Amino acid sequence: MSKVALIISMAGQDGSYLSELLLKKGYTVHGINRHIPLVANGQEEFFYNEFCIKSPNLHIHDENLSDASSLNDLLAMLRPDEIYNLGRVSHANAECIRSHHSLAADGISALRMLDAIRSQGLEHKTRYYHASPSKLCSLVNGMTISEMVMSNLCPLENVALVSDFWTVVNYRNTFGMYACNGILFNHESPRRSEHFVTRKISMGLANITQGLEQCLLLGNLNAQRDWGHARDYVKMQWSMLQQHKPEDYVIATGVQYTVRQFVTFAALELGIKLRFVGKGVDEKGVIAAIISPIAAALKVGDVVVAVDPRYMRPTEKCKVPANPTKARNKLGWVPETSLQDLVIEMVQADLASAKELARQKVYG
């Protein structure tokens, strides 16, 4: 019989790629469909059309799991071999989300899920993956983040995230459950919400080439991130649950780029060579050369990127390089997609959408 997997927060970027991966490996996949407007990114239709209709092994449960009994009933029915809790609302400007809304919309906590697994007698059958975001690492100033320094963290504003991380560790050590945390740094794709800077860049510049926008407004162009492809990162989520012993892993490329570099790569894919002038909030990206017919409607000297103070974060993360050595040594994982290839994929997807929008605008 095929393995049974349950994915919490299935309709997001990670959930869609993980579903693809598991279906290709012969799993029967069950997903929880939560209607959360904060993460709506225009990609849900793609996900449902491609997989709900075409795959008989994919099942979506539109259920309210706010109480323990409904969660227990679902686990009793499915008896999953693997559970992927892809977790809480992922939002580029989470600081602006009111706390009660965030708590109501967030995913099922590690405590609730692990208790439900135990209550159904599945603690020695079901393997549990929990998504622990890289923001847990943001307060370790001047250190390379690895699995061994997590105990130094005490971000009071992220109590729930810290609680989930240590709940997984505690249930693993206390009850012998196969439970692990994946500490994933930034991972992007064409399915990323447009609220995130990477998708905002690829979409904005594509729209500019088609006359749909005039200028891309961004925040701190010096901000640095470790960006990988979500398709590569969900492979690691699966791999963590296939090991002999459960452990926590940091997943990252180990290389950081600035927002300015991401913009430069995206512009080049669209046939635009940029030069940046000014500093701070006065910095602008100016077209230095047009090197492709894609951008033929633009001209040298056009300002297509500018800094808007509204998007400057008052508490920008310090430069904290991630250390994925453990994942590489123990799991043999190396990201398959370079940042440049990721940018190309995102830009081409958004360019196709921009061309269609421009066509509709012209022909009504």
C-alpha positions in Angstrom: 0.0 0.0 0.0 1.1 3.5 -0.7 2.2 5.8 2.2 -0.4 8.3 3.4 0.7 11.9 4.0 -1.3 14.7 5.6 -0.3 18.3 4.7 -1.4 21.2 6.9 -1.6 24.5 4.9 -1.7 22.7 1.6 -2.7 25.6 -0.7 0.4 27.7 -0.2 3.7 27.6 -2.1 5.3 24.9 -0.1 2.2 22.8 0.0 1.8 22.7 -3.7 5.4 21.7 -4.4 5.3 19.2 -1.6 2.1 17.7 -3.0 3.7 17.3 -6.4 6.7 15.6 -4.9 4.7 13.1 -2.8 2.3 12.3 -5.6 5.2 11.5 -7.9 6.6 9.2 -5.2 3.3 7.3 -5.1 1.9 8.7 -1.9 -1.8 9.2 -1.1 -1.9 12.8 -0.1 -4.5 14.5 2.1 -4.5 18.2 2.7 -6.2 20.7 4.9 -7.6 23.6 2.9 -7.8 26.7 5.2 -9.4 29.8 3.7 -7.0 32.6 4.8 -7.1 35.8 2.9 -3.7 36.9 4.2 -2.0 34.3 2.1 -4.1 34.5 -1.1 -1.6 34.9 -3.9 -3.5 34.1 -7.1 -2.0 30.6 -7.4 -4.7 28.5 -5.6 -6.6 28.1 -8.9 -3.5 26.7 -10.6 -2.9 24.3 -7.7 -6.5 23.0 -7.6 -6.9 22.7 -11.4 -3.6 20.8 -11.8 -3.9 18.3 -8.9 -7.4 18.0 -7.5 -8.8 17.2 -10.9 -6.0 15.1 -12.4 -4.8 13.1 -9.4 -7.0 10.4 -7.8 -4.5 10.2 -4.9 -5.0 13.8 -3.8 -7.8 14.5 -1.3 -8.6 18.0 0.1 -10.4 18.3 3.4 -12.2 21.6 3.9 -12.6 21.2 7.6 -12.5 23.3 10.8 -9.8 21.9 13.0 -10.1 24.5 15.7 -11.1 22.0 18.3 -9.2 18.8 19.4 -12.0 16.4 18.6 -12.1 17.3 14.9 -8.4 16.9 14.6 -8.5 13.6 16.4 -11.3 12.4 14.2 -9.3 13.2 11.0 -6.2 11.4 12.3 -8.3 8.4 13.3 -9.7 8.2 9.8 -6.4 8.8 7.9 -3.8 7.2 10.2 -1.1 9.0 8.2 2.4 7.8 7.9 3.7 11.3 7.7 2.4 14.7 8.7 3.8 18.0 7.3 2.7 20.9 9.4 3.7 23.8 7.1 2.4 26.0 9.8 1.7 29.5 10.3 0.7 32.4 8.1 3.7 33.5 6.0 3.4 37.2 5.3 6.1 39.6 4.2 4.9 42.3 6.6 3.8 40.2 9.6 4.6 43.0 12.0 1.5 44.8 10.7 -0.9 41.9 11.3 -3.0 42.4 14.4 -2.1 39.7 17.0 -5.6 38.3 17.4 -6.0 37.9 13.6 -2.6 36.2 13.3 -3.4 33.7 16.1 -6.8 32.9 14.6 -5.3 32.4 11.1 -2.1 30.5 12.1 -1.7 26.8 11.6 -2.2 24.0 14.1 0.4 24.3 16.8 3.0 21.6 17.4 1.5 20.9 20.8 -2.0 20.2 19.4 -0.8 18.1 16.6 1.6 16.0 18.7 -1.0 15.5 21.4 -3.5 14.3 18.7 -0.9 11.9 17.3 -0.4 10.4 20.8 -4.1 10.3 21.6 -4.7 8.1 18.5 -1.9 5.7 19.4 0.1 6.9 16.3 3.3 8.0 18.2 5.3 5.0 16.8 3.7 5.1 13.3 3.4 8.7 12.3 6.4 10.9 11.5 6.0 14.6 12.0 7.6 17.5 10.3 7.2 21.1 11.7 8.0 24.2 9.7 10.1 26.5 11.9 10.9 29.8 10.2 14.3 31.4 10.0 13.1 34.4 11.9 13.8 32.3 15.0 17.4 32.9 14.2 17.2 36.6 13.7 18.4 37.6 17.2 21.6 35.7 17.2 23.7 38.7 16.3 27.0 38.1 14.5 26.7 34.3 14.5 26.4 31.7 11.8 23.1 30.0 12.3 23.1 26.3 12.8 21.1 23.7 14.7 23.4 24.0 17.7 22.8 27.7 18.5 19.0 27.6 18.7 19.1 27.5 22.5 20.4 31.0 22.6 17.2 32.4 21.2 14.6 34.3 23.3 12.5 36.5 20.9 9.7 37.6 23.2 7.6 38.8 20.2 7.7 35.2 18.7 6.6 33.2 21.7 4.4 30.9 19.7 7.2 30.1 17.2 9.7 29.4 19.9 7.1 27.3 21.8 6.4 25.2 18.7 10.1 24.6 18.1 10.8 23.4 21.6 7.6 21.4 21.8 8.8 19.3 18.9 12.2 18.8 20.6 10.5 17.9 23.9 8.1 15.3 22.5 10.9 13.7 20.5 13.1 13.4 23.6 10.4 12.6 26.1 8.1 10.2 24.2 10.4 8.9 21.5 8.3 10.3 18.7 9.7 10.9 15.2 9.3 14.7 15.2 11.6 17.2 13.7 11.9 20.9 12.9 12.9 22.2 9.5 14.4 25.7 9.9 14.0 26.9 6.3 15.5 30.2 5.2 13.9 32.2 2.4 12.6 30.0 -0.4 10.8 31.5 -3.4 9.1 30.5 -6.6 6.6 31.7 -9.2 4.0 30.6 -6.7 5.2 33.0 -4.1 2.7 35.6 -2.9 3.2 39.0 -4.5 3.4 40.5 -1.0 7.0 39.2 -0.8 9.8 41.3 -2.2 11.1 38.6 -4.7 7.7 38.3 -6.4 7.1 42.0 -6.1 10.3 42.5 -8.1 9.7 39.9 -10.8 6.1 41.0 -11.3 6.8 44.7 -11.1 9.6 44.7 -13.6 7.6 42.4 -16.0 4.7 44.8 -15.8 6.9 47.8 -16.5 8.1 46.2 -19.8 4.5 45.9 -20.9 3.5 49.4 -19.9 1.3 48.2 -17.0 3.4 50.0 -14.3 5.9 52.9 -14.5 8.2 52.3 -11.5 8.9 49.6 -8.9 8.9 50.9 -5.4 11.0 49.0 -2.8 12.5 49.4 0.7 16.1 48.8 1.7 18.0 47.7 -1.3 21.0 46.8 0.9 18.9 44.1 2.8 20.5 40.7 2.4 18.7 37.4 2.2 19.6 33.7 1.6 17.2 32.8 -1.2 16.6 29.3 -2.6 13.9 27.6 -4.7 10.9 26.2 -2.8 10.9 23.2 -5.1 14.3 22.3 -3.7 13.4 23.0 -0.1 10.3 20.7 0.0 12.6 17.8 -1.0 14.4 18.4 2.2 11.1 18.4 4.1 10.5 14.9 2.8 14.0 13.8 3.3 13.9 14.7 7.0 11.2 12.2 7.6 13.0 9.4 5.8 16.0 9.2 8.2 16.7 6.5 10.8 16.7 9.1 13.6 14.7 12.4 13.8 16.7 15.6 13.9 16.3 19.3 13.3 17.9 20.8 10.3 18.7 24.3 8.9 18.0 24.5 5.2 19.6 27.3 3.2 22.0 27.9 0.4 24.6 29.4 2.6 24.9 32.4 0.3 23.4 35.8 0.7 22.4 38.4 -1.9 21.1 41.9 -1.6 17.7 43.1 -2.8 19.6 45.3 -5.3 21.3 42.2 -6.8 18.0 40.4 -7.1 16.6 43.4 -9.0 19.6 43.5 -11.2 19.3 39.8 -12.1 15.5 40.2 -12.8 16.1 43.3 -15.0 18.7 41.5 -17.1 16.4 38.7 -17.8 14.0 41.3 -19.2 16.6 42.9 -21.3 17.3 45.8 -19.1 20.8 46.8 -17.8 20.4 49.0 -14.7 22.7 51.5 -13.0 21.9 52.6 -9.5 22.4 56.3 -8.5 21.9 58.0 -5.1 22.0 56.6 -1.6 19.4 55.6 1.0 15.9 56.7 0.3 17.2 58.7 -2.7 18.6 55.7 -4.5 17.1 54.9 -7.9 17.5 52.3 -10.6 18.0 53.9 -14.0 18.0 52.1 -17.3 21.6 52.2 -18.6 21.0 50.0 -21.7 18.2 48.1 -23.5 19.6 44.7 -24.5 16.4 42.9 -25.6 13.3 43.6 -27.6 11.3 42.7 -24.5 12.0 46.1 -23.1 11.8 47.9 -26.4 9.0 50.2 -25.2 11.4 51.7 -22.5 14.3 54.0 -23.1 17.7 54.7 -21.6 17.5 57.1 -18.7 14.0 55.9 -17.5 13.8 55.4 -13.7 12.2 52.0 -13.2 13.2 51.4 -9.5 13.0 53.7 -6.6 13.1 53.5 -2.8 9.9 54.3 -0.9 10.3 55.1 2.8 7.0 53.4 3.5 8.7 50.1 2.8 11.7 50.6 4.9 11.6 48.3 7.9 12.6 50.0 11.2 14.2 46.8 12.5 15.9 45.2 9.5 17.5 41.9 10.2 21.2 41.9 10.8 23.4 39.9 8.4 23.0 36.4 9.8 24.5 33.7 7.4 22.9 30.3 7.6 24.9 27.2 8.0 23.4 24.2 6.1 26.4 22.0 6.6 24.5 19.4 8.7 21.9 18.9 6.0 24.6 18.6 3.4 26.6 16.1 5.4 23.8 14.0 6.8 21.2 14.2 4.1 23.4 14.8 1.0 21.4 17.8 0.1 22.7 20.5 -2.3 20.3 23.0 -3.8 19.7 22.2 -7.5 18.5 25.7 -8.5 20.8 28.8 -8.5 19.5 32.2 -7.6 19.9 33.3 -11.2 17.9 30.3 -12.5 15.2 31.0 -9.8 15.0 34.6 -11.0 14.7 33.5 -14.6 11.8 31.2 -13.7 10.0 33.8 -11.7 10.5 36.5 -14.3 9.4 34.4 -17.2 6.2 33.4 -15.4 5.3 37.0 -14.5 6.2 38.2 -18.0 3.7 35.7 -19.5 1.0 37.0 -17.2 2.0 40.7 -17.9 1.8 40.1 -21.7 -1.7 38.6 -21.3 -2.8 41.5 -19.1 -1.5 44.0 -21.6 -3.3 42.2 -24.4 -6.6 42.3 -22.6 -6.1 46.0 -21.9 -5.6 46.7 -25.5 -8.4 44.5 -26.9 -10.8 44.8 -24.0 
